[in-house]
């Protein structure tokens, strides 16, 4: 018994000594659990590694925040920047967020004062005016809110003041911010700086940049669409069109931002206004001259930016910046920006210290080079014009990334220094690379919806001139359209079925199946992207 206790004692002492050595090794490179005492970068600045070669901070790290914003703001003056006016409409705290001081410095404007006639979201308006609420609002947030159901209805069909009195009051309360929004959409440029907010002692990076103003643009677009349908219901189609056109411009401006998120919000805004456009066409309140003029307005809109451009610059810089942060501050940096969970216990901090010790031995030129090569391949695949070939390559890249990460999934201390670098590269790429296949599909869908919309206006113009819809879409070119677009998803002609009182026009959608024009709102639901004149009845929630 005495001998066994002695053996156990020696084992305990050995474990304590090992833990102490690990802790000491970790604290040599970590000043506390989250930051380095003496940053020592282990990489070479260059196009193949850091991609951006400057500016460089005093510790020798690339300042990616400055490098990215310099590129995004190039040749854009505050007087031409729609975002400057949007902030005057939103006020300093959209979605209760507060931007870091450097954000407004990049915009070349002062931070909006705390008090002002700013945008009021629906939820806050109804909280402040409970007597105007359409009915008792649900306590359970998961339950449908009558106010939002009415908003959904009001943004896609003509309505009058007596139908939604609370909505009229809400639009009136937002008259000034909506006027600023429309004015902003007439500007030619858009620059939204990406400036991270620090949280206490936690280091900041591009991945921590806030976008509350971008998300709030959804509410602005909804309000404009609802106001347009009110104008249509009151017999003011010209006013309706100006609000709808502002929605289109707003979506394209926001999509110019540096991130994939901003691109997706732009796509969402285009989705909000699309059905309202068709409603205006179907109202019968536009003459031939107005229809042709509106078609010209749509065709004159700037195209949506290429999604590949977002990945090539903004998403690439975010990944490289995050890699620099991990090299500089350890894996704990990822916890602070919402990836994983913070380390609390002493043993977990020791584990992080040892992990940091191992990561510092990685070949960081190899880590950065591998990230750059990955983005080069992604961008090359996304720029392929043939949709089937492009999607096949994107799917193969996604599977390759998944397999590579799993191949290095194990106990970090058992990996070689080269393997540690590979593990880190693929882990960061897995965490930071967006689901590009799905996002690219969203881009394809909005492109097809736009084509359908152009055709709908051309069909309306043809009907005004000839008293009927054409037997074939080919009759629209070249007088109304330079060419008749094909179905992006099938590569064949769009399906067009004229009737005495209207028509059904549709694309087979992402799944490539002809579902008789049924979309996801129909019963049974389908995947087709359609325009139906006359309009179908209410088909469910959008």
Order of alpha helices (4+ residues) and beta strands (2+ residues): alpha-alpha-alpha-alpha-alpha-alpha-alpha-alpha-alpha-alpha-alpha-alpha-alpha-alpha-alpha-alpha-alpha-alpha-alpha-alpha-beta-beta-beta
